[in-house]
Amino acid sequence: MSFVSYFPGRGTVRETAYLEGKLEGQAEDRASLILRVLEKHGIPVPDSTRERITSCADLDILALWFDRSLTATAAEDLFAEDPEVPSSPSGEV
C-alpha cells in the first residue's frame, strides 16, 4: 500500500511559491556548506566572494563550487574556470 501526498492547490501560485522557497532553502544550505568548508580549511573569504556565493541560486553552480571548495587553497579557486570571471590577456584572473 502506498501513500501519495499532494501539495494542496496543485498548480497554483501557492504551490509555485512553496517550491521556490524550497529551492531557495537548498541554495542557502549549499552556500553555507561551501563557506564552512573554506573556513575549516583556514581559507579567508573576502566579502565580495562571500556575497557571490550566498547570492547564487543555481544549485548546479553551487554543487560545482562545493566540489572545488574541498581542494581549494584560496577562495578564488572556486571560480577558476567560470565563464563569468573575465581573465586578462596574460591569463591572470
C-alpha positions as a LaTeX table, in Angstrom:
\begin{tabular}{lrrr}
\hline
Residue & $x$ (\AA) & $y$ (\AA) & $z$ (\AA) \\
\hline
Met1 & 0.00 & 0.00 & 0.00 \\
Ser2 & 1.43 & 3.36 & $-0.95$ \\
Phe3 & 0.67 & 6.83 & 0.29 \\
Val4 & 0.75 & 9.79 & $-2.05$ \\
Ser5 & 0.66 & 13.29 & $-0.67$ \\
Tyr6 & $-0.07$ & 16.21 & $-2.93$ \\
Phe7 & 0.52 & 19.81 & $-2.02$ \\
Pro8 & $-2.86$ & 21.47 & $-1.56$ \\
Gly9 & $-3.71$ & 23.60 & $-4.58$ \\
Arg10 & $-1.54$ & 21.77 & $-7.11$ \\
Gly11 & $-0.52$ & 24.05 & $-9.96$ \\
Thr12 & $-1.40$ & 27.20 & $-8.09$ \\
Val13 & 0.54 & 30.26 & $-7.06$ \\
Arg14 & 0.76 & 28.75 & $-3.59$ \\
Glu15 & 2.47 & 25.63 & $-4.85$ \\
Thr16 & 4.85 & 27.67 & $-7.00$ \\
Ala17 & 5.78 & 29.86 & $-4.05$ \\
Tyr18 & 6.29 & 26.78 & $-1.87$ \\
Leu19 & 8.59 & 25.13 & $-4.43$ \\
Glu20 & 10.56 & 28.34 & $-4.99$ \\
Gly21 & 11.04 & 28.67 & $-1.24$ \\
Lys22 & 12.22 & 25.09 & $-1.05$ \\
Leu23 & 14.81 & 25.69 & $-3.80$ \\
Glu24 & 15.93 & 28.91 & $-2.13$ \\
Gly25 & 16.47 & 26.99 & 1.10 \\
Gln26 & 18.54 & 24.38 & $-0.71$ \\
Ala27 & 20.69 & 27.11 & $-2.27$ \\
Glu28 & 21.22 & 28.74 & 1.12 \\
Asp29 & 22.25 & 25.38 & 2.60 \\
Arg30 & 24.75 & 24.71 & $-0.17$ \\
Ala31 & 26.23 & 28.20 & 0.09 \\
Ser32 & 26.56 & 27.74 & 3.83 \\
Leu33 & 28.39 & 24.44 & 3.35 \\
Ile34 & 30.80 & 25.99 & 0.86 \\
Leu35 & 31.66 & 28.78 & 3.28 \\
Arg36 & 32.03 & 26.28 & 6.10 \\
Val37 & 34.47 & 24.11 & 4.12 \\
Leu38 & 36.57 & 27.17 & 3.28 \\
Glu39 & 36.52 & 28.23 & 6.94 \\
Lys40 & 37.56 & 24.75 & 8.14 \\
His41 & 40.49 & 24.82 & 5.69 \\
Gly42 & 41.55 & 28.20 & 7.07 \\
Ile43 & 40.87 & 29.99 & 3.80 \\
Pro44 & 39.92 & 33.66 & 4.17 \\
Val45 & 36.78 & 34.66 & 2.25 \\
Pro46 & 36.59 & 38.29 & 1.09 \\
Asp47 & 33.19 & 39.98 & 1.40 \\
Ser48 & 32.77 & 40.11 & $-2.38$ \\
Thr49 & 33.34 & 36.34 & $-2.64$ \\
Arg50 & 31.00 & 35.65 & 0.28 \\
Glu51 & 28.32 & 37.77 & $-1.43$ \\
Arg52 & 28.79 & 35.94 & $-4.74$ \\
Ile53 & 28.40 & 32.56 & $-3.04$ \\
Thr54 & 25.41 & 33.48 & $-0.88$ \\
Ser55 & 23.55 & 35.26 & $-3.69$ \\
Cys56 & 23.85 & 32.35 & $-6.13$ \\
Ala57 & 20.57 & 30.47 & $-6.63$ \\
Asp58 & 21.81 & 27.96 & $-9.24$ \\
Leu59 & 22.07 & 24.60 & $-7.49$ \\
Asp60 & 24.33 & 23.16 & $-10.20$ \\
Ile61 & 26.83 & 26.01 & $-9.88$ \\
Leu62 & 26.74 & 25.72 & $-6.08$ \\
Ala63 & 27.42 & 21.98 & $-6.36$ \\
Leu64 & 30.41 & 22.72 & $-8.60$ \\
Trp65 & 31.71 & 25.33 & $-6.17$ \\
Phe66 & 31.25 & 22.92 & $-3.26$ \\
Asp67 & 33.31 & 20.28 & $-5.06$ \\
Arg68 & 36.02 & 22.84 & $-5.75$ \\
Ser69 & 35.95 & 24.06 & $-2.13$ \\
Leu70 & 37.14 & 20.64 & $-0.99$ \\
Thr71 & 40.52 & 21.13 & $-2.70$ \\
Ala72 & 40.74 & 24.94 & $-2.87$ \\
Thr73 & 43.75 & 26.78 & $-1.49$ \\
Ala74 & 42.13 & 30.21 & $-1.97$ \\
Ala75 & 38.51 & 31.33 & $-2.19$ \\
Glu76 & 39.06 & 32.45 & $-5.78$ \\
Asp77 & 39.77 & 28.82 & $-6.75$ \\
Leu78 & 36.01 & 28.22 & $-6.68$ \\
Phe79 & 35.56 & 30.41 & $-9.75$ \\
Ala80 & 38.74 & 29.48 & $-11.64$ \\
Glu81 & 37.03 & 28.20 & $-14.77$ \\
Asp82 & 33.74 & 30.06 & $-14.61$ \\
Pro83 & 32.89 & 31.93 & $-17.82$ \\
Glu84 & 31.56 & 34.79 & $-15.64$ \\
Val85 & 35.08 & 35.57 & $-14.44$ \\
Pro86 & 36.88 & 37.60 & $-17.09$ \\
Ser87 & 40.55 & 36.80 & $-17.45$ \\
Ser88 & 43.21 & 39.22 & $-18.54$ \\
Pro89 & 45.13 & 38.61 & $-21.78$ \\
Ser90 & 48.08 & 37.32 & $-19.76$ \\
Gly91 & 45.88 & 34.63 & $-18.21$ \\
Glu92 & 45.73 & 36.20 & $-14.76$ \\
Val93 & 42.35 & 36.44 & $-13.04$ \\
\hline
\end{tabular}
